[in-house]
Amino acid sequence: MEIVIKDTYEEMSREAAHEVASLLNMKPNAVLGMATGSTPLAVYRELVRMHREESLDFSQVTTFNLDEYVGLPPNHPQSYHYFMHENFFKHVNIARQNIYIPSGNTRNYRAFCEWYEDRIREAGGIDLQILGIGSDGHIAFNEPTSSLSSRTRLKTLARQTIEDNSRFFANADEVPVYAITMGVGTILDARHLVMVANGLHKAKAIAAAVEGPVTHMITASALQLHPSARVYLDNEAASQLQMREYYDWIAHKRPSAPAY
């Protein structure tokens, strides 16, 4: 796991976006895993800017979103369908048929989840998966105690997640209790993982995920098992890392490191 720490949220987000852009320049038909929430917003804004100003091309890209609330229609302002369309898809030249987002209104959730896993495999697997992290250390909606080998499935949200996400709704009672989510095992199948986190409220979760033991109580800790994972942080999110000095030292020495 590589830790990249920047002074500000904006700088951190630009670095993460440029990593995505580098992949697309090398592989125009890349498969991207997409995340929602407030943290990736600046990443998407930078990708949109690069599309408009630098001709970054999404025409051959396929995307798979991590999750979706159960019970919200796609046009609901707090659905992840709506979020992705408003903040990213409608601003770039991605083909609608190449966009996959879990359905929160299917009649057969088990069959849908199996279908979603099949679509990922048929696309050749995810090349780069963007991730955020919950305040309790979860990735996607893989709440504490989730299996680290789990696949796409129906999940009951923890009270902490509902409280954290209530800021997007009128009150906590309106937050759906269930969601469809990629599993930890599904996420770990991606060839490269990019996690972004900012703010003091994420510092404890980041420290546990990056430097604590690998455990199903902190599902983001599973990134420690991945051969190609990079974590982008601002100073506040990195504030509880015990090895912060070492991560900065690595970044300083990286330009002179021998080719590997």
N, C-alpha and C positions, 0 to 999 in steps of 0.2 A: 504494500500500500504506500503510495506516494502522497505526502502532505504538502499542499501549496498554500501559503499564507500571504495574503495581501492586506494592505492598510485599510482598504474600504470595500464595501459591498459592491460598488460599481466596478472597481478594478478586478476583484475576484470574479465577477460575472463575465467581464470581457475575456478574461483568460479562459474560462470554461467554454464560452461561445466560440472562441478561436480554435479550441481543440476540436469542436464539432465541425467547424468549417474546414479544418485541415483534413479531416476524414473525408468530407464530401469532395474536396478537390482531388483526392487520391482515388476515391471510389464514389462516383456520382450516383450509383444505385444503392447506396448504403441503406441499411435498416436501422432506424433510430428508435430507441425506447424513450418515451416522453413522460415527464412528471408534471404534476400541477402543484398549486400552492403559491404562496407569495414569494418564496425564495427564488424559483427559476424565472420569475418574470423578467428580470434584467438580462438574463441569458437569452431569452426569446427576443427581447427588444434589440439586442445587439445582433442576433442572427437576421432579424428583419432589416436592420440597417445595412448589414452586409449584402443582403439580397438586393436592396434598392440602390445602394451606392457602389457596390463592388461586384454586382452580377452573380452573387452566390446562388447557385442553381439547385432547386429542390424538385425539379420535374420528374426525376427518376427515383426519388426517395420514397421509401415505405416507412410508416410509423406505427408503433403499437404503444398505447397508453397503459400506464401501470394499473389504473383502477377507476372505479366509478361508484357513486352512491346508488344503493338500491332504492327504487321508488321515485326518483326524480326523472322527468322526461328530458330529452336532449335539449329542449329550448328553455329549461329552467335556468335562471341566472346563476345558480350555485352548482349546476351540474358540471362535470368535467368536460363533457361534450361542448358546452357553451364556453367554458373557460378557454379551451384550446382553440376554438374557432375565433373567438374575439381577440385573443392575445397572440395568436400565431398563424393558424392555418389560412385565415382570410387575407393575410398580408404577404404571403409567399406563393410561389407557383407550384404548389404540391397538388398532385392529382387526387381528387376526392376518393376514387376507388382504392387508393393506396393508404388511406387513413383508417386505422382500426382502434376503436375505443370500446372497452367493455360495456355491455348493455345492462342497465339497471332495471330494465322492465321486461326481461325475457320471461317466458312461461315455464322454462325448464333450465334452471341455473346450472345443474350438473352437466347437462348436454352442452350448454353454451360454453362453459369453462373448458370442456374437452375440445370443442370447436376452436376456441381461441388459441389454445396450445398448439393445435394442428396448424393453424394459420401461421403462427410464428415459425414452426418447423418448415413449412412449405416455402416461406420467404427466405429460408437459408439461415435462420437464427438472427438475433439482434447483434449488430456490430458494436453499437455504443448505447448504453443505457444511462440516461440522466436520472439522478436520484436526489431527493431531499431527505430530511430526517426529522422525525417527530420529537417532541420534548421528552418522551419516555424512551427514545432510542429506536423507534420502529422505522422501517422502510416500507414504502407503499402503504398498504393497510395491514401489514404483518405485525400485529400487536404482540406485546410480550407474551411468551410461552408458545409462539408460533413455531412450527417445525422448520428447521433450517433446510429441509429437503422438500418443503411444500411446493405445490403447483398452483396454478390459477384456480380460485375457489371463492365460495361465499364466506364472508367473515363477519363476525359480530364486533363492532367497534368498542374499544375501552372507554370508560367514563372520561379519562384524561384526554383522549383524542376528541371526544364529543365536546368537552369544555374548550379545548384549544381551537376547534373549528367553529365554535359558536359565534366567533367574532364576524364570520361571514354571513350569519343568519340573524333574524330578528331576536332570537333567544335560543338557548340550548335545546329546548323542547322541539325545535324545528329541524335540528340536525338529524339526518337519518341514522338509524342504529346499525344498519347493515350495509355492506359494500361488496362488490366484486373486486378482487385484487389478484395481480400476479403473485405467485408464491416466492419465497426466498430462493428456492431451488431454480425457479424460472429466471429470476434475476441473475443468479450466479452463472447461468448458462450464457449470458451475454459475453461477447469477446472482450469488451472493455467497459468499465464502470466509472462514471463521473458523478461524484456526490458534491452538492453545494450546500453550504450552511452559513448563516450570518446571525449576529446578535448574541448578546449575553444569555438570552433564554435558551440558546442551543448549546452553550458551552459545556454543561454537565453531560448531556447526551453524547456530544462529540468526544469528550475525554473517555467516556465509557466505551464507545464504539471503536475508537482508534487505539487506545492503550489498555483497555480492560480485557478480561478473558472473552473468548468466543462463547456466546451463550444465547439460548433462545429467549432469555429475558431482555436482551438488547439485540434485536434482530439485525440492526445495522452492523454489529460486530462481525457478522458473516463476511463482510468485505475483506477482513483479514485473511480469509481463505482464498481470495481471488488472485490469480496471477497478474492481473492488469487493472488495478483500481487506483483512481486518483481522487483526492478529497480537496476541494477548494474552500478555503475559509477566510473570513475577515478577522481582524485582530480580536474582536470581541468573542467570536465563536471559538477562537483558539486559546482563549485566556486561561483555561484550566488544564491545558496540556502540559504534562510534566517534562516532556522531551522537546519543548518548543525550541530551545537553543540548538538542539541537534538538527531539527527540521530546517531551521534557518541556515545552519552551517552547510547542510546538504545542498540547499538552493544556491548558496554562494559558490560552492565548489562544482556544481553541475556543469558549467560551461567548459571546464578543463578536464572533466572526467574522460577516461579512455573510452573509445568506441566499444560497444558490447553487442 
